[in-house]
Amino acid sequence: MGFTFLGMTYSKLKAFKKQETKAKFEKLKIDKILKKYKIEYHPTFIFENKIHGIQELKVNLEFRNWIKKRTTTAYKINV
């Protein structure tokens, strides 16, 4: 029975690592494109109250383009 739980845990860990590797690769592609066009970004994360098991997260992305002065975009994500 212990080997069954160990196998299940290992498969979950392997799936998580696969998703993490994919996300890192996608981020590197996006960063490469933004660097080409001289665009920088600075994210700010604000964790709000957790209500009934739902964590609210406010994400503020501030983009700075050297051609334009500054652009700020705010997003609200429910996790």
C-alpha angles and dihedrals in degrees: 000000000000091000090054092056091044091052092048091049092049092050091051091049092048091051091049092050090050092052091046092052091049092050092049091050092050091049091051090052092050092046090051092054093045091050090052090057093039095244120148126192134198118193123204119195123200117187111207131191120311107234120189092338095311115117114207116212126186116204120195114192115193114195121195118195118186091216093051121038105238139326124193124194124186124203131186117210127186112210 
